[in-house]
Amino acid sequence: MQIALRLHNLLCLRNCLDNAIKFTPKGGNIVISGAIENEEFTMFITDSGIGIPEKVLKSIFEIKNNKELIRNG
């Protein structure tokens, strides 16, 4: 289980960094920082990219069925 969790965390980190690089314009900024609180580490990735539209942001973590994914792509 530990290995699966570590791989999942690395995949999430890679995806966030990839998006920051992909959507930050030339000359923009990407900042990676972290904090330890109550024995937990939190990583922050901020960039000067275009961001996520408010409409999408509200439901970004909702699980959608395959038909919805295909239709809304």
N, C-alpha and C positions, 0 to 999 in steps of 0.2 A: 504494500500500500504506500509506503514512504516513497518508493521509486516513482510510482505513478503520480503522486502528488507533486514531486519535484519536477517531473517532466511536464506536467500540466502548468505549473508555475513558470517554467522556462518558456513554454509555448505562448503563454499570455504575455510575458515580458517581451518576447520577440515580436509578437503581433503589435503591441503598443509602440515599440521602437520603430518598427517598419512603417506604421501609420504616421508617426511623427515625422519621419524622414520623407515619406511620400507626399505629405500634404503641407509641409513647411516650404515656403518659397525660398529661392536662392537669397542668401543674406539674412534669412530668418534665424530664430533662436530655438534651440532645444535644450532644456535643462533637466538633468536627472539628479534627484536628491532622495534622501531617505531619512527615516526617523525610527528610533526604538522607543517603544512605550509598553510597559507591562510585559516585558519579555517578547514582544511581537515587533517585527520589522515591517514597516510600510514604505513602499517605494512610490515616488511621485515623478511623473514625466509630464512636463509642460512644454508647449511649443507655441510658436506664433503663426501656426497654420490657420486654415479657414474655419476649423471647428466643426461641430456637429449641429445641424439645424435643430432648433428647439422642438419641433414636431417629432423628430426622430429620437431625440434625447430622452423624451418621456417614456419611450417603450423599448429602449435599446437592449435591455436585459430580459425582455419577455421571450418565452419560448413559443415559437410559431410552428404551425404544422407545415408540412411540405408544400401543400397547395398554395398557402399564403406566401411562402418563400419564392415559389416559382412565379406567382402572379405579381408580386411586388418587388422581386428581384434584387 
